C-alpha cells in the first residue's frame, strides 16, 4: 500500500486505481454501517476516494493513510446523513452469485443463505459486525484491518471469535458453516486435508462439509527430498523411519500410496482446504503440499488455508487436536485463499528444506522474512528457523532439543514423561510428538551416555520397558560437562541424523548451528559465506 501511495504522490494515476481497488471494500463496510443504504454508501466511498486523491499530496506519512482515509469516509457519511434519502436497494441485492451459470434452485438457495447470514451479522454490535464483514465478506487480512480500524490484531481475533459465537447462538452450527461455505468457500464438494486423526475424526462429525483426508507424514524427521514420491527416495525414507522411529516400512509405503491416490483426484472438488498449525511438524507438511499443488494444473479447484497458532482461552496452544468439537466448529469459513504467490513461496520453502545445504533455507528465510510475516504463511519463518536450530551447535555440539533436554534434567525433570512435557512445551514451535522425542532421548543414552534412564540402557525400543514414562532419569558426568561448556557432544558421541535434506553422520560433521549468529555454518569452508 505504501508503494501505491508514494507513486500517487508522484502523479501516477494507475497507482491510484490500484489503491482504490484495494481500500474500496474497507470504506464500503464503514460507510454502509453508518448509512444502512447501499447507494448512499457507494456515493460516500466515491466521494471519499475523490477527496483522498485531491489531498493525498498533503499526507506526510504514507503509513498513516488507512486512518486518514477512514476519517474522510466518516466525514462524507455525516454529510450524506444530513440529506439521506430512502433506501432503494437492500444489501443482499448487491451480492453477485458465485460460479458459472448456476441453476435457478442454486440461485435461490444462495440468496436465502446470504440473506440469513447478512441479517444475522447486521444484528451484531458495530464492534463485532465491522471486523466480521471486512474479514469474511471482503477478504482483508487481520493486519490490514488492524491498521484501518486502529485496533491490535489480538483484539480483532477476539472480536471475530466473539462474533462467530454470537452467530452460533442465532443459527444451528451446520447452518452457519453452510452459509459461509456457500458465500465464500464453494459449497459441499470440498476436500479438507488435515494433519492428524484426532482432528480428522472430529471434523467428520458434521463440523465441515465435504470429505476429510488425514495426511499421515512426519516431514520433521527422516530424509527429505524435493520429490519424496520418487521410488528410491521413498524406499530410503521408509527404511530410515522404520529404523529410527519404529514405523513399519510396509505400512508407511502403503499409507503414502493411498493418500497420494486420494489427493491426485483433487480436481473433482470445488475447493481443497488445508488445515494446519504453527509448528514445524505442520509447516513442513504445508510446504510440501503447496509444493505439490504448485506443480499441478488446478483447473477450477480453489485452494484455501486455515492455519492458526493460538485459540481464545487456551494459554499454550499446541495444535488443533487440543480443540473440542465446539471450538473447532467456530473455524469453518475462516480460511484464506491460496493463490499462485503462496504456492510458489511454499514450493521455495520445501525445496530449501530438502536441500543438503542448510544455508539455502537460512538465506531464503532471511530474504522472505517480511513477506512471510505479512502474508498467509505467517508461521513459516519461526518454524523453519526452529528446524535449523536443531543442528549440532558450534558451542557444544548439542542441538536445541538435546540442549533443552539436558537443561530440563538439571533443573529437576527426572522422568521421561516430565521431560517430554517440559521440552515440548518449551519448544512448541517444533511440534514434536512422543515417537519423535523418544528417538532423540534414546540417542542421548547411547555411546558415552549424556543421560541414564533407569533400566533402559540396553534397549532400543522404550515401548518394551515397563513403566518407562516414570523411570528415573539422571545426568551423567559427560552430560554435566556439556552443560558446563567443557566438552563437545560430537567428541563423545557420533550421530546419524537427518535434518531436512541434510544428513549428518559420525563425529566430524559438515554443518553446525551458531546460536549467537542465528545461522548455520559450514565446517568445510572456513572462508565462505555462512561458514565457520
N, C-alpha and C positions, 0 to 999 in steps of 0.2 A: 504493500500500500504506500509506503514512504517513497518508493521509486516513482510511482504514478504521480504523487503529489509534486515531487520535485520536477518531473517532466512537465506537468501542467503549469507550474510557476515559470517555466522556461518557454511557455507558449505552445506546448504540444496538445492539440485538440484531441487527437486519438487517445492519448493517455487519459483525458478526462472522460471519454466514453467508456474506457475500461474501468476507471474508478467508479463511475456512476453505476455501471452494471454490478459492481461488487457490493456497493453500500445501499443500493435501492431497496433490497429486501428488509434490511435493518430499519431503514427510515419508514418503510410502509407499516411495519409492525407497530412502531411507536405512534405513527400518525393514526392508524386505524384504532388503536387502543384509546386514543383521545377523542376521535371523531365519530367512531362507530358507523362509518359510512364509506363505502368503497370508493366512490367517485371523489368525494372530498379528500380522502386520504391520498389518492393518487395526485390530486391537484396540489396538495400540500407538499408532497415529495417532489413534484416537478418544480414548484416554486422554490423549494429549499435548494435543489440542485442548481437552479439558475443563480440564486443568491450566492451560493458557495463558489460557483465558477467566477462570478464577478468580483468576489472579495478574497479569493484564495491567495492572491499576492500579498495580502496583509498578514497572513498566518506565519508567525515567526518560527514555530516548531512543527514540522510535519507530523511528528509523533502525537501531537495534540489534536489532530484532525478529527478522530471519532467523536470526542466530547464536544468539540467546536461545532461540528456538523449537527450533532444531536440538538444542540441549543437552537440552531437555525430551524430545524424541523419543528421543534416545540413552539417556537415563535410564530411560524407560519400556521400551525394548527390553532393557536389562540386567535390569530387574525381571522381564520375561516369560521371559528366558532361564533364570532360576533355576527356573522351573516349566514349561519348554517341553513341550508335548505333541507327538504325532506329526503329521506333515503330513497334512492332509485334502484339500488341493486344490492342484494344480500351478499355477504362474503362468500358463501358456498358457490354462488353462480360464477365467481371469478376463477374458480378452480378449473383446471383442464384435466380431462380424464386421461390417465396414462395408457400407454400401449398403442398398438396399431389396430384400427378397425374393430373395436370391441362390439359385441352384440348388445342388443337393447337391454337384456337382463343384466349384463355385466355393468352397463352404464347406470342402471337403476340401483343396483347393489352398491356400486362405488359411491354414488351420490348420497345414498342413505347413510353409508358409513361415515363419509366425510361430514355430513350434517351432524350426525351423532357426536363425532369427535370434536368438531368445531364448537358445537353447542356446549359440550362438557368443558372444553378448555376455556370458553368465554365466561363461564361461571366461576372460574378461579379468581383469586385476588390478583391484582396487577403484578405484584412482585413474583408470583408463580407463573402467571399467564404469559408475560412477555418473554422470559427466558425459554419457556416451552415452545413458543411459536418460532423464535429465532433459531433454536437448536433443531427442532424436529421438522417444522414446515419449510424452513428456508435453508437449512443445512450449514449454518455458520458454525465455526469451531468455538470451543469454550474460550480460547484465547481472544478471538475477535469479539465475542460478546462481552467478555470481561472489560476490554478496553472501551467498547462502545457504551456500556451501561455504567462503567466506573465501579465494578464490583470485583472482588477477588474470585479467582477460579473456584476455590474451595466453597465459597458462598453460593456460586452458581450451581455446582454439583449438588449441594444440599437442597437448593430450590427445585432443581429438576427431579430429584428423588422425592421430595415432598409433593410436588405436582403429580407425579405418577401415582403415588399412594392415594392422593385425594381422588384422582380419576378412577382408581380401582374401587373407591367407595361408592361411586355412582354407576359403574359398569362392571359386569362379570369379567373375570380375568381373561377368559378366552376371547370375549368380545373386544376388549381393549387391544389385545395383541393383534386380532384380526383387523381392527380399524387402522392401526399403524401400518400393518403389512400392506393392506390394500392401497393406502395412501402413498406409501414410500418404498415398500420393500418387496413388491412383486407378487403377493398372493401365496397360494398354498403350494405351488410347485417349487419348493425350496429344499436345499440341502444344507444342513448345519454340520460343520466339521468342528469337533471339539477335542480337547486334549486328554480326556480320561473317562473311564467307565462311570465314575461317580457322577460327573456332570452329565454325561450322556444319558444315563438311566433316569435322572431327574427330568431332563428336557423331554424325554419320550413320554412323560406322564401328562401330556397336554399343554405344556408350557409354551411350546412353539408349534407352528405349522410345518408340515413337510417331514423329511426324513433326517435322521441323525447318523453321522458317521464318526465313530471314535477313531482318531488317528493314533495308533499304538507304535510309538517310537521313542527312543531316548537319544536324541541327537547331541545331548550334552555329554555323552560318553561314547567310547569306541571310535574307530576310524571314520572320518568324514570325507566324502568325495563330492566333487561338483555334480557328478551323475551317480548317485548311490544305487540306482537300479541296474547299472551295468553288471553283468554276471560276475565277473571277477571281483568287483568291489563289494557286491552283495555277499558273496561267499566269505570274503575276508572279514567283513563286519560281523557276520553271523558267528564265525569262528571265535573272534575276539570277545564278543558279548557272552558267548557260552562259557569261555574260559575265565573271564573276569567277573561276571555278574550272575552266572548260573542260568542264563536264559537259553533254553534248549534250541539248538540251531534249526532243527526241522520245524519247530513251532514258529520260530521267528520268520523263517523263509515263507512259510505258508501264510502267515499273517500279512506280510508285505505284499504278497501276490494278490490276496483278497482285497486289501484296501486300495491297491493300485487299480484293480479291476473296477471297483466302485467309482473311484474318482475319475477314471477315464470316461465315464458316461455323464460327466457334469453338464453337457450341453442339453440334456433333457430337462434341466431345471431352469426356471426363470431367474433364480438367484442362488448363489452359494454364499453362506455366511460363515466366516471363520471366528471361532470363539477362543480367545487366548488371554494370557495374563502377562505380567510384567517381568517375569524371571527368565533366566537363560534357558531352562527346560522348554518353556513355551516360545520364547523369542527365536530360538534356533529352529523350532518346528515351524513357526510362522515364516521365517526367512526361506526355509526350504519350499514351503507351499507357494509362496509368492514367486520364487524362482521357477517352480514347475509351471504355474499358471502363466508366467511371463513368456514361456515358450509355446503356449497353446493359442490356437485361434478360438477366442471366446465366443464368437458368434453373437447371439442375442442374450447370452447369460450375463447377468450383472454380478459383480463380486462386492462383498461388504465385509467389514471387520468390526467385531466387538472386542476391545482389548482394555482391561482395567487393571489398576494397581492398588485399588482401595475400594472400600464399600462402607457407607454410613453405619456406624455402630460397631464396626469391627476394628479393634485397636491395631492389631498386627495382621495385615491381610496376607495370607499365603497363596490363596487361589480361589477359583470359582467353586471348587469342591467344598469349601467351608460354608457356602451359602445354602440356606434352606430353600425348599421349593417356592415358598412365598417370596423370598428375596430374589431368587432367580427370575421369578415371573415379572419383576419390575424392569427387566433388562431388554426383552424383545422390543424392537423398534428403535433402540438407542445406537445401533451400529452405524458406521460411517462408510461411505462409498470408497472402494478401492479403484483408483484409476491407473493409467499407464505409468504415471510418475511413481506411485507406490510399488507397482510391480517391478519396475526397473531398479528401484532402490533396494527392495527386498532381495532381488537377484544379485546385486552387487555385494550385499552383506553375506549372502550364502557363499558366493564364490570366494570372498576373502576369508570367511570362516573355514572353508575347505582347503585353503592354501597351506602348503608346507612351510611358508614363510609368514610368521605371525605379524611381522611389521606391515604386511599388506592390509590386515584388518585394522591395526592401530592407525595407519595413515588414512584409511577410509573413514574411520570414526572421527578423526581429527578434522578432516576436510568437510564432513557432512554433519558435524555436531549441531550447528544451528538449524539446519534443515530438518534433522531428526526431531529436535526439541520442539519445533513449531509445527510439525506435521502429524500425520496419522500414526507413524511408527515411533511414538514418543518415548517408548521404553527401551528401544534397541540399544542406544548408546550405553546406558548403565549396565544392561545385561551383558553385552559383549565385552565391555571393559572388565566386568567381574570375571568373565571367562579368561581373559588374558592374565588376570592376577592369580590364576590357578597354576601358572608356570612356576618351576622352581625359582626361588628368589636369588638375586645376587648376594643378598646379605647372609643367608644361612642355608640356602638350598630347599627351603620349605615353601610350598605354595600356600595360598591363602587358607585353604581348607585344613591342611596339616598344621599350619601355624596356629590357627584358631582352636583346633582340637587340643594341641599341647597346652595352650594357654588356659583352656577350659579345665583340663585336668589339674593344672597347677592351682587354679582358683577354687577347686573343691568339687568339680563334677566328677564323681567317682564310679559311675556305671555307664555302660553303653547307651542306655535309654536316656539318662540325663545329658550325656554328651550329644546325642542326636538332637534332642530338643533345643539345647543351648546353641549348638553350632548352626543348625538350620534356621533358627530364629535370627541369629546374628548375621548369617549370610543368606538371607531370604531371597536376594536377587539371583542366586544360583538355582533355586527351586529344586534342591536335591531331595530325592526320595530315599527310603531306608536302604534299598538294594544298592544304590549308588554310594551311599555313605558307608555301608558295611565294607564295600570293596576298598575304600580309602583307609578305613580303620584297620583292615587286615594288612595293608602294606606297611603300616606303622609298627606292626608287631613282628615283621619278618626280618631276616638277616640279623644285623645288630639292632635289636628292637629299641624303639623310642618309647613304646608303651608296653605294658604287660597286662593281659586280661586273664583273670583267674580261671584256670582250667581250659584255656582255649589256645594255648601256644602251639599245639601240634596239629590243629585242624584248619583247613582252608575254607570250610563251609560252616559259618557260625550257626546256621539253622540246625546243625547237628548237636549243638551244645545246649544241654538242659538249662533252662532259666538264664540263657545268655544275656538277656537285656539287663539283668540285675546283678551280673557278676562284677567283681571288684576290678577297677582299672587304676593303674598307678604309672607314674613316670619312671623311666629307668634313668640311670646315670647319664646315658647318651642323650636322652630327651632333655634332661636338665642342662647339659652342656649347650645344646642347640638354642634353648631359650635364653641362655646367658650370653649367646654370641661367641662361644668359644669353640664351635665346631661347625662343619658344613654337612648337611644331610647326605649329599652325594659322595662324601668321603666315607660315610658309614654304611650306606645302602645304595645299591643300584636300583634304577627304576625302569619300568617298561610301561609307559603311559602314552595315550593318545590325547592330544589337545586340539580338537577340531581335526584339521588335516595334518597337523604336526605330530610326528612320532618321536618321542624321546626315550632312548634306551641306554642302559649302562650307567657308569659313574661319570663319564665325560660327555655332557650333553651340549647340543649346539645352540640352545636358546635358554635364556633366563629372563626373569621379570625384575626390573629395577623399581622397587617400591617408591623410592624418593622421586624418581623422574616420572613414574607412572607410565612406563613403556617397556616393551620387550627389547632385549639387547642380545646380539649375537656374540657367542664366544669364539667364532671362527674368523671374524673380520673386524679386528680391533679399531680400524681407522675409518670404517664406513658409517653411513647414517644409521641411527638406531643400533649402534654396535657398542660393545664393551670397550 
